[in-house]
Amino acid sequence: MYEDKTLVCQECHEEFVFTAGEQEFYASRGFENEPKRCPKCRAARKQATRATKEMFDAVCDECGKPCKVPFKPNGEKPVYCSECFAKRNAR
């Protein structure tokens, strides 16, 4: 049903392939538009967004290690470091 398409990135103007698998994934998530940026530019944009987030110091409620979280802990909910958070989500 889907075939690989060659698209042009709106940022770097390089061609990239929008694979049949990616198209199927987009359709399964209800996305109607094709990507406008190549994977490299998408990753750079995502990283730039992450870099601008303010991070707060905290202590993991599970292992006790110091960590940084993207929200200000208020003591109402437990805080987990990235390792403990990943373990809890894997359960």
KAQUIBEL-V670663 format. One record per residue. N is the residue number from 1. RES is the residue in one small letter. BURIAL is b if it has 16 or more other C-alpha atoms within 10 Angstrom, else e. Layout:
n = {N | N}
res = {RES | RES}
burial = {BURIAL | BURIAL}
//
This chain:
n = {1 | 2 | 3 | 4 | 5 | 6 | 7 | 8 | 9 | 10 | 11 | 12 | 13 | 14 | 15 | 16 | 17 | 18 | 19 | 20 | 21 | 22 | 23 | 24 | 25 | 26 | 27 | 28 | 29 | 30 | 31 | 32 | 33 | 34 | 35 | 36 | 37 | 38 | 39 | 40 | 41 | 42 | 43 | 44 | 45 | 46 | 47 | 48 | 49 | 50 | 51 | 52 | 53 | 54 | 55 | 56 | 57 | 58 | 59 | 60 | 61 | 62 | 63 | 64 | 65 | 66 | 67 | 68 | 69 | 70 | 71 | 72 | 73 | 74 | 75 | 76 | 77 | 78 | 79 | 80 | 81 | 82 | 83 | 84 | 85 | 86 | 87 | 88 | 89 | 90 | 91}
res = {m | y | e | d | k | t | l | v | c | q | e | c | h | e | e | f | v | f | t | a | g | e | q | e | f | y | a | s | r | g | f | e | n | e | p | k | r | c | p | k | c | r | a | a | r | k | q | a | t | r | a | t | k | e | m | f | d | a | v | c | d | e | c | g | k | p | c | k | v | p | f | k | p | n | g | e | k | p | v | y | c | s | e | c | f | a | k | r | n | a | r}
burial = {e | e | e | e | e | e | b | b | b | e | e | e | e | e | e | e | e | b | e | e | e | b | b | e | e | e | e | e | e | e | e | e | e | e | b | e | b | b | e | e | e | e | e | e | e | e | e | e | e | e | e | e | e | e | e | e | e | b | b | b | e | e | e | e | e | e | e | b | b | e | e | e | e | e | e | e | e | e | b | b | b | e | e | b | e | e | e | e | e | e | e}
//
